[in-house]
Structure formats: structure tokens, C-alpha cells
């Protein structure tokens, strides 16, 4: 098999597009090599030729590969990581904490860095956040009173409405459920502010 031909170019682009659509990121060169049955060094040479011919863009190195389809998706969509179980001692958005990526139109979120949580339980039902909903969160470490925040407490993420109890110099996290009581902390680690809820309609 020739290692430098149109068929290989098409196969590489198709695999990169498919991988990006599923994972929200581009594959490694080794993953490309395995998929198209070429050596990694041959993949590297193919990518350089494809870049020179304008078939792909590689600004920022191979992790910055952009096909025409990816560029179009990047202009229209945010691929938002869905954060699962938080591993003790690792950053919330570390790769091992990310379950998958979901595409969200930028028209709904605006610009910024975002992540999503799968809501669990009924502590926020009065805010129309039900068990199983996806909550889209803008990544930031500050919040205004009344915002619904993702707070990381003892390596566990919780979704609550944020207030300050100035009289007692505490942070008050308020569950939106009349049967649950507020929680008070000296400090909390704010990971972001909830901006959207994605839910199934039955």
C-alpha cells in the first residue's frame, strides 16, 4: 500500500471527523494510525502533506487538527465535557473525570468555557432541575448571590443556590426543595455557575 495517496487522505479525514463527533476532540496520531492501518510515522508525514495542501489545519500542533467539518462545527457548537465521578485529589475537569462530550449550540451558551453535570436526586426540583437532567455550567470560580453554583466540597460536586450568611460569616447553599434544609460552610470551592438545563420531555 502506498502511504501517501488520496485514499489515505480521505480515510484519515473521515476518521478524524468521526472521532471528533463522538468524543469532542481529535484523536492521537497513534489512534489515527491504528484506524487507517499505517505506521505512526507515516501518519505524521501524511498530515504534513495534507496541511500543505490545505486539506486540514494544524495550528497548535497535531492536537489542533481541524478538518473542514470540524471547523464548521467549532464555529457553531461547543463540545461540552460531561463530568462524572470526581476522583479524589484530581482537578474537576481532569480527563479521568470526564464521561463524554455533548454538542451544545453556541447560540444557547454564548462564548466561554463550559462543562455539564448529570443531575442526581431531587434537591433542585423547585428550580426545574430534575433527576437525570443535564445541567450546563459556565466554568468560573466566583458567583453572585442567588446563582445556582457547582461547589466542590471534599472532592464531591454539589449543585445548590449560593448565598452569603454575613451575620455568621458563612456560605449558605440552598437546596431548591421545601423538604430539605440549607447547608452552611466556612468556605466553598466554586467550580461554575449553572446557565442551562437540558432535559427529556416525556
Secondary structure, DSSP 8 states (H G I E B T S, - for coil): --SSSHHHHHHHHHHHHHHHHHHSS---HHHHHHHHT--HHHHHHHHHHHHHTTS-B-TTSGGG-B-HHHHHHHHHEEEEEEE-S--TTS-TTSGGGEEEEEEEEHHHH-SS-EEEEE--SSTTGGGT--TT-EEEEEE-S---TT-EEEEEETTEEEEEEEEEETTTTEEEEE-S-TTS--EEES--EEEEEEEEEE----
